[in-house]
Amino acid sequence: MKREKAYVDGRRSQIVEILNKNPEANVNQLAKRLGVSVITIRRDLQYLEENKQVKRFYGGAVVTDQADNAQDEVSLYRELIARYAATLVEDEDTIFINTSRNALQMIRYVEKDNVTVITNNGKAINYEKGDGVSIILTGGELRYPKEAMVGDFAVRNLQNIFAKKAFVGCSGISSLTGMTTEIANEVNVNQLMIDHATQAVYILADHTKIGRNSSFTSCGIDMVQHLITDEKADPEELELLREKGVHIHQVRRSDF
């Protein structure tokens, strides 16, 4: 038992050392390099996260200090994405915003007049917004912790509403599966917002979501007209999205 524990502890120390030198190493690469299964690596990462040595993300992990820096960077890019999205709103616009925190964040930067936001995000009730912005909630079953309004009531209300533009956040977007989410009961609402946008649909996704496929598809890539992301997004995946007809908007730190 002592020998087995020493072996496991040694492997986990190696993982931390590898991640210190190469933060981009993913689960598959770690498994190959250490000669163990992907499942074993995932268990190791779970243990290391519980002991506050690493923070996991989709497909891999980073050591704690790097994770904090990475999260700060992602938060910055999400704010820049929200600021840019707000510039696409015009006077008299009616827009859809889904439960995405990133999409909701944009309403504080809208500077136009007589803008109506229709959203199923319950957090919009007390959210900071521009003076020219009015909020209409879809209603529906309130699901925590996101405070998402979902279910038949929300869907029935949206069936009779059309907006000029939709600003929709997601868990992932790729040229293969389109826009995806981790929450099954949000799919119908997302689909209606996308289908009922008469002028344009904008997907908001920072670089950590580009090329990622989550559990449930809200829409195929053929329904995505515009993607707002940041300068760190995978260029190869962005090119594949362009080939599918998606117009790419990329924010950069230097632009703001």
FIZAZA-980524 format. One record per residue (C-alpha): x, y negated, z negated; residue in one letter. Coordinates in steps of 0.5 Angstrom, whole numbers, plus 500, padded with zeros to 3 digits. Layout:
+------+-------+-----+------+
: east : north :  up : rest :
+------+-------+-----+------+
:    X :     Y :   Z :    A :
...
+------+-------+-----+------+
This chain:
+------+-------+-----+------+
: east : north :  up : rest :
+------+-------+-----+------+
:  500 :   500 : 500 :    M :
:  506 :   495 : 498 :    K :
:  509 :   497 : 505 :    R :
:  502 :   496 : 509 :    E :
:  501 :   489 : 505 :    K :
:  508 :   487 : 507 :    A :
:  507 :   488 : 514 :    Y :
:  501 :   484 : 514 :    V :
:  503 :   478 : 510 :    D :
:  509 :   478 : 515 :    G :
:  505 :   478 : 521 :    R :
:  501 :   473 : 518 :    R :
:  507 :   469 : 517 :    S :
:  509 :   470 : 524 :    Q :
:  502 :   467 : 527 :    I :
:  503 :   461 : 523 :    V :
:  510 :   460 : 525 :    E :
:  508 :   461 : 533 :    I :
:  503 :   456 : 532 :    L :
:  507 :   451 : 529 :    N :
:  512 :   452 : 535 :    K :
:  506 :   453 : 540 :    N :
:  499 :   450 : 538 :    P :
:  496 :   452 : 545 :    E :
:  497 :   459 : 543 :    A :
:  490 :   463 : 544 :    N :
:  488 :   469 : 541 :    V :
:  490 :   474 : 547 :    N :
:  497 :   471 : 547 :    Q :
:  498 :   472 : 540 :    L :
:  495 :   479 : 540 :    A :
:  500 :   481 : 546 :    K :
:  506 :   477 : 543 :    R :
:  505 :   481 : 536 :    L :
:  503 :   488 : 539 :    G :
:  496 :   488 : 535 :    V :
:  489 :   488 : 538 :    S :
:  485 :   481 : 539 :    V :
:  480 :   484 : 533 :    I :
:  486 :   484 : 528 :    T :
:  489 :   477 : 530 :    I :
:  482 :   474 : 529 :    R :
:  482 :   477 : 522 :    R :
:  488 :   474 : 521 :    D :
:  486 :   468 : 523 :    L :
:  480 :   468 : 518 :    Q :
:  484 :   470 : 512 :    Y :
:  489 :   464 : 514 :    L :
:  483 :   459 : 515 :    E :
:  480 :   461 : 508 :    E :
:  487 :   460 : 505 :    N :
:  487 :   453 : 508 :    K :
:  493 :   455 : 513 :    Q :
:  490 :   454 : 519 :    V :
:  484 :   451 : 522 :    K :
:  480 :   456 : 528 :    R :
:  477 :   453 : 534 :    F :
:  474 :   457 : 540 :    Y :
:  479 :   462 : 542 :    G :
:  485 :   460 : 538 :    G :
:  487 :   456 : 532 :    A :
:  492 :   451 : 530 :    V :
:  496 :   450 : 523 :    V :
:  492 :   445 : 518 :    T :
:  496 :   439 : 519 :    D :
:  496 :   439 : 527 :    Q :
:  488 :   441 : 526 :    A :
:  487 :   434 : 522 :    D :
:  491 :   430 : 528 :    N :
:  487 :   434 : 533 :    A :
:  480 :   433 : 530 :    Q :
:  482 :   425 : 529 :    D :
:  484 :   425 : 537 :    E :
:  477 :   429 : 539 :    V :
:  473 :   424 : 535 :    S :
:  477 :   418 : 538 :    L :
:  475 :   421 : 545 :    Y :
:  468 :   422 : 543 :    R :
:  467 :   415 : 541 :    E :
:  470 :   413 : 548 :    L :
:  465 :   417 : 551 :    I :
:  460 :   414 : 548 :    A :
:  462 :   407 : 549 :    R :
:  463 :   409 : 557 :    Y :
:  456 :   412 : 557 :    A :
:  453 :   406 : 554 :    A :
:  455 :   402 : 560 :    T :
:  451 :   406 : 565 :    L :
:  445 :   404 : 561 :    V :
:  441 :   398 : 564 :    E :
:  435 :   393 : 562 :    D :
:  429 :   396 : 562 :    E :
:  431 :   403 : 562 :    D :
:  428 :   409 : 559 :    T :
:  433 :   415 : 557 :    I :
:  433 :   422 : 554 :    F :
:  438 :   423 : 549 :    I :
:  438 :   430 : 546 :    N :
:  441 :   433 : 539 :    T :
:  448 :   431 : 541 :    S :
:  452 :   427 : 536 :    R :
:  456 :   424 : 541 :    N :
:  450 :   422 : 546 :    A :
:  446 :   419 : 540 :    L :
:  453 :   415 : 538 :    Q :
:  452 :   411 : 545 :    M :
:  446 :   408 : 542 :    I :
:  450 :   403 : 538 :    R :
:  454 :   401 : 544 :    Y :
:  448 :   399 : 548 :    V :
:  448 :   392 : 550 :    E :
:  442 :   392 : 555 :    K :
:  435 :   389 : 553 :    D :
:  428 :   393 : 553 :    N :
:  431 :   400 : 553 :    V :
:  427 :   406 : 550 :    T :
:  431 :   412 : 548 :    V :
:  427 :   418 : 548 :    I :
:  430 :   424 : 543 :    T :
:  429 :   430 : 539 :    N :
:  435 :   428 : 535 :    N :
:  432 :   427 : 528 :    G :
:  438 :   423 : 526 :    K :
:  436 :   417 : 530 :    A :
:  431 :   415 : 525 :    I :
:  436 :   411 : 521 :    N :
:  442 :   411 : 526 :    Y :
:  445 :   404 : 528 :    E :
:  443 :   402 : 535 :    K :
:  443 :   396 : 539 :    G :
:  438 :   390 : 538 :    D :
:  435 :   392 : 545 :    G :
:  434 :   399 : 544 :    V :
:  427 :   402 : 541 :    S :
:  427 :   410 : 539 :    I :
:  421 :   415 : 541 :    I :
:  422 :   421 : 537 :    L :
:  419 :   427 : 541 :    T :
:  416 :   431 : 534 :    G :
:  417 :   438 : 533 :    G :
:  419 :   443 : 528 :    E :
:  425 :   440 : 525 :    L :
:  431 :   444 : 524 :    R :
:  437 :   443 : 519 :    Y :
:  443 :   441 : 519 :    P :
:  442 :   438 : 526 :    K :
:  436 :   435 : 524 :    E :
:  434 :   438 : 531 :    A :
:  426 :   437 : 533 :    M :
:  425 :   443 : 537 :    V :
:  419 :   448 : 539 :    G :
:  412 :   448 : 542 :    D :
:  410 :   441 : 540 :    F :
:  417 :   438 : 542 :    A :
:  416 :   441 : 549 :    V :
:  409 :   440 : 550 :    R :
:  410 :   432 : 549 :    N :
:  416 :   432 : 553 :    L :
:  412 :   435 : 559 :    Q :
:  409 :   429 : 560 :    N :
:  414 :   424 : 560 :    I :
:  419 :   422 : 565 :    F :
:  426 :   418 : 564 :    A :
:  430 :   414 : 569 :    K :
:  437 :   418 : 566 :    K :
:  438 :   423 : 561 :    A :
:  445 :   423 : 557 :    F :
:  446 :   430 : 554 :    V :
:  451 :   433 : 550 :    G :
:  453 :   441 : 550 :    C :
:  457 :   446 : 547 :    S :
:  461 :   448 : 553 :    G :
:  461 :   446 : 561 :    I :
:  464 :   450 : 566 :    S :
:  463 :   451 : 574 :    S :
:  461 :   458 : 573 :    L :
:  456 :   458 : 568 :    T :
:  454 :   450 : 568 :    G :
:  452 :   447 : 561 :    M :
:  451 :   451 : 555 :    T :
:  449 :   451 : 548 :    T :
:  450 :   455 : 542 :    E :
:  443 :   454 : 539 :    I :
:  437 :   458 : 543 :    A :
:  431 :   454 : 541 :    N :
:  434 :   447 : 544 :    E :
:  435 :   450 : 551 :    V :
:  427 :   449 : 553 :    N :
:  428 :   441 : 551 :    V :
:  435 :   440 : 554 :    N :
:  432 :   443 : 561 :    Q :
:  426 :   439 : 560 :    L :
:  430 :   433 : 559 :    M :
:  434 :   434 : 565 :    I :
:  429 :   436 : 570 :    D :
:  425 :   430 : 568 :    H :
:  430 :   425 : 569 :    A :
:  428 :   421 : 575 :    T :
:  435 :   418 : 577 :    Q :
:  441 :   421 : 574 :    A :
:  443 :   426 : 569 :    V :
:  450 :   425 : 565 :    Y :
:  453 :   431 : 561 :    I :
:  457 :   428 : 555 :    L :
:  463 :   433 : 554 :    A :
:  470 :   432 : 551 :    D :
:  476 :   436 : 553 :    H :
:  475 :   441 : 548 :    T :
:  468 :   443 : 551 :    K :
:  471 :   443 : 559 :    I :
:  471 :   450 : 561 :    G :
:  468 :   453 : 555 :    R :
:  462 :   458 : 556 :    N :
:  457 :   458 : 550 :    S :
:  451 :   463 : 548 :    S :
:  445 :   460 : 552 :    F :
:  445 :   456 : 559 :    T :
:  441 :   450 : 559 :    S :
:  442 :   449 : 566 :    C :
:  446 :   451 : 572 :    G :
:  452 :   447 : 575 :    I :
:  447 :   445 : 581 :    D :
:  443 :   441 : 576 :    M :
:  449 :   437 : 573 :    V :
:  450 :   430 : 577 :    Q :
:  455 :   427 : 573 :    H :
:  460 :   429 : 567 :    L :
:  463 :   424 : 562 :    I :
:  469 :   427 : 559 :    T :
:  476 :   425 : 557 :    D :
:  483 :   424 : 560 :    E :
:  485 :   431 : 557 :    K :
:  480 :   435 : 560 :    A :
:  483 :   441 : 564 :    D :
:  484 :   438 : 571 :    P :
:  483 :   445 : 574 :    E :
:  477 :   446 : 571 :    E :
:  475 :   439 : 573 :    L :
:  477 :   440 : 580 :    E :
:  472 :   446 : 580 :    L :
:  467 :   442 : 578 :    L :
:  468 :   437 : 583 :    R :
:  467 :   442 : 588 :    E :
:  460 :   444 : 586 :    K :
:  458 :   437 : 587 :    G :
:  459 :   434 : 580 :    V :
:  462 :   427 : 579 :    H :
:  467 :   426 : 574 :    I :
:  468 :   420 : 569 :    H :
:  474 :   420 : 565 :    Q :
:  475 :   416 : 559 :    V :
:  482 :   414 : 557 :    R :
:  485 :   411 : 551 :    R :
:  488 :   405 : 555 :    S :
:  481 :   403 : 558 :    D :
:  478 :   401 : 551 :    F :
+------+-------+-----+------+
